[in-house]
């Protein structure tokens, strides 16, 4: 039996993904001055937080210098207390 190819009034889902419309969407509205200032303030706050955390953490990450003498307890030297 032969099937007749008739036009289908809808588009199958596989072909619907590739369909491109020739209608352009409206342009995006420009952000207001307050929105721009808020974005800049948020960005600066994030950058300042990262820089501040690096500045605060730098002393903790640095190795002790060799010029300071290392103190050892008497117990580590093998001396008994009180003798």
N, C-alpha and C positions, 0 to 999 in steps of 0.2 A: 504494500500500500504506500501511496505517496502522500506526504504531508504538504499541505498548502502553506506557504509563507505569507502570513497576513501581518500587517503592521500591529505592533503591540502598543497599547495606549500608555504604558508606563515603562520606565527604564529599569532593567534588572540591577540589583545592588552592586554587582561587580563593575558595571559601566557607570554607575552614578558617582563613583569615587573619582573617575577621570574626567568628569564633566567640568568644563571651565565656563564660567559665566562671562558674558561680554558687558555686564553692568558693573561699573566701578563703585566701590563703597564710598560713602561720604568721607571727606578728610577728617582726621582726628582733631578734636578741639585742642587749641593750644593751652598749655597749663598756665594757670594764673601766677602772679608774682608771689603770692603766698605759698603756692605749691612748689615753685622753684626754690624759694627760700627754705622751705621745709626739707626738700631733698638735699640741698647743700648742707643744712644743719645736721641732718642724719648722717650724711657721708663724713663730715668733719668729726662728729662724735665717735663714729666707728674707728676712724683712723687715729684719733687722739687716744682712744682706749687701747688700741693695739700698741701704739708707740709708748704709752704710759706703762703698760704691762711689761714691755720689753725693758724699759728703763729700770723699773722696780726689780725685775727678775735678774738683771745683769749681775749684781753682786752675789746672788745665790748661785749663779751658774759659773762664776769664775773660780779658778783653782787658787788655793792659798799660795802666796809668794814664798820663795825659799829664804827670804831675809828674816822672817820671823822665826824664832826658835820654837821647836815643838816641845811642849811640856809632857813629861811622862810621870805617871804616878809612881809612888814608891813601891806599891804592890807589884807593878809590872817589872820592877828592877830586881825582885827577889828579896826585898827587905821585909822582915816581919815587923809589924807595928809594936812599938813600945820596947824595943831592944836596942 
